[in-house]
Amino acid sequence: MWPTPPVRCDRNPLRSCKSRSMKEAKNKVRRQPSFDLIAGNACLDFVNTLDDRHIKPKELLGTYDDFLRFGEDAALLEASPGERLSKRSHTEPDRAQDALRRARELRESIHDVFWAIIEKRRVPSEALAKLNREIQVSAEHLCLAPSDGRFHWCFDDLSDFDALRWKIARTAGDLLASDQLPFVRACSSKDCEWFFLDTSKNHHRRWCDMKRCGNRAKVRRFYAKKRTV
């Protein structure tokens, strides 16, 4: 299993990331989250950016900026590098669009792998091969950097349009190789089926969000019972 999520560093692994990370933390833009992150794991939240997948799919990552906003909301991307990538995406739209396409392809591979696990089916070889390639690419950009007499993992170039995709691939790999894998669930609502990590005490959580899908199910059962009386 790879280590905990990295902090920002540049291509020189011997330069400390600490001062730059502190500066970005101070300059971080506080704004309302754009995404409903209920999964408890960034790669599962990423899968949920294709809403109503099995009914009438709604793409929540319509633009590269949407992808960056997801990264910020999911704490995978600091505001400062996100802003720089956003500006570049408007001057290099073709490269940004290609990066968005690759990110969506990764999302579908992650979905197909976890969906098979949830449904206790054989994992599709094509989806797993795609995810493995993405994880290998991600690993190529990891490096060690010193800080306060210790070392930590970081990615070598967060100015790359694909940098956020590397982090998501790594997160998916970490979850698949962890002891939390048996607790990956899909919402019991057939109108939803968002993914989430069941961290409840007894691991009996059924809904992505009780206020949304859970309450709707209760209301439907209530009125169904009244009709039978």
N, C-alpha and C positions, 0 to 999 in steps of 0.2 A: 504494500500500500504506500502511496506517495505521502509526503508530509502535509501538514496543514497548509491552507491557502497562502500563497506568497504575497509579499509586498512588492512595490514597484522597484525596479532597478534598471540601469542602462546596460549597454553591451559590455562594459568593463566590469567583470564580476568582482574585482578587487576594490571597487569604489563603494563605500558604505551607502546603503539606501536610507539610512535613518533620517538624515536632515531633509532629504527630498520628501520622504513620506510625511514628516511632521509639517512641512510647508504646505503640502497638498491637503492635509487634514484641516489646517487652519483656513485654507482657501476654498474648502469644499462648499459647493452651492447647496443650500438647504431648500428643498422644494417638495411638493406633495408627490408621493410615489405614483408612478404611472401604471404599475402592474399589481395585481392581486396575488401576492406571494404567500401561498398557504401550504406549500408542499413540505417545507422543512428541509429542503435540499435544493441547491441551485439548479442542478441538471433536471430535476423533476419539474421545478417551476418553469424551466426553459421549454420542456415538452408541452406544458399547459399554455404556451403562447399561441398554439393553434387551438382556438376555442371551439366548442361544439363539434369536435373532430368527427364523431360518428353520425352526426345528424345533418348539420349544415355548416361545414367548416368556416370559421371566421379567423382570418389571419390578423394577429395582433402585431406582427413585425412587418408592417407595410413598407417601412423605409429603413435605411441603415441607421438613421437617428433613433428610430424605435428600438433597434437592437442595442444601441449604446445606452439608452435609457433603462432597458432591462438590466444591462450589466451594472449600472449604478444602483438600481433598486435592489439587486441581488447581492450587493457588496462585492462584486467581482471587478469593478472598475471605479477608480477614483474620479472625482468630477473634473480635475484639471486635464489628465490625459484624454478623458472623454470629450471635453470641449475642443481639444486640439484635433482629435479625430473627426469630430463633427464638422469643424471648419474645413478640413482637408477633403471630407466627403463631398463638399459642394464644389470644390475646385477639381476633384478627380472622381466624378460621379460613376464612371465605368468601373473603376477599381473598387469603389465602395459597394456598387451593386453586385459585383462578382463575389465579394466577401459575404454579403448578405445571402446570396444564393447558396454558398457553401455552408453557411451557418444553418440555414433551413434544412439542407440535406443532412447535416449532422443531427439536427433535432429529430428528424424522422427515423434515422438509424437508432438513436437512443430510445425513441418511443417503441420501435419494433422489438428491440431487445428486451426492454422491461415489460412490455405488454405480454410477450411470450412467457416470461417468468411469472407474471401475475396470473396468467391463464393456465399455468403449468403445461405449457406446450414446448416443443423443441424450438430453441432460439434460431431464427433465420440466419443461415450462414452468411448471406450477402450483407445483412445489417451488421452482424458482428465483425465481419471483415472490414467494413467501412469504419466502424467505430475504432477498431484496433489501429487502422491506419492513422486516424485522427489523433489517437493517444500517442502513437509513435512520433508524429509530427510535433505534438505538444511537448513531449519529453526532450526533443532536440533543442528546445528553447529554454529549458530549465538550467539554472546555474546556481552555484553557491556564492554567497556574499557575506563578508564579515561585518559584525556589528556588536559593539560593546563586549569584545572578547569571545563572542560566540559566532556561529554561522547560521544562516537561514536560507531557504530556497526562494528564488525569485525568477521571474521571466526576463529574458534578455532584451526584449524590445517591445515595449507597450505602444510604440508609435506605429506598429504594423496594423493594417486593417483587419488582420486575422487574429490579433492577440487575444481578444475576448473569446473567440472560438477555441483557442488552445486551452484556456482556463476551464471552459465548460466541458471539453473532452476529458480533461484531467479529473474533474469533479465526478463525471460519470464513471470513469475507471475506478476511482476511489470507492464509490458506493458499491459497484459490482464486486469489488474485492473485499468488502467489509462484512462484518457480522450483522450489519443492519439490513442486508439485502432481503431476508425473509419478511421484513416489515414494510416493504414497498407495496402500496395498495393503489387501487383505482376507486374513485368515488362510486358508491353503490347506486347513485342516480343514473339511469340510462340516458338522461338528458345532459349529463355532465361527463362523468368518467375521467375527471382530472386525476392526475397522479399525486400521491403524497406519501410521506414517510410516517408510519404509525408509531408514534412515540408514547402513546397512552400506556398507562400502568399495566393493563391486561392485554394490550395489543388487540382490542376489539373495536377500534374506531372504524366507522363505516362511511362517513361523509367527509368530503374535502373540507367543508365548512358547515358547522351545525346551523349557523344563522341563515345560510343560504339554502343548501340542498337538504339538510336535516329537517329544518322547519317546514319546508315545502312538502316533504314526505309525510310528516306528521299531519299536516292539513289535509292532504289527499286521503290518508287513512281515516281521518275523522269524518270527512264527508262521505266516504265510501261506506263506513259503518252506519251512518245516519240513513243512507238510502236503503240499507238492508233491514232496518228496524220497521 
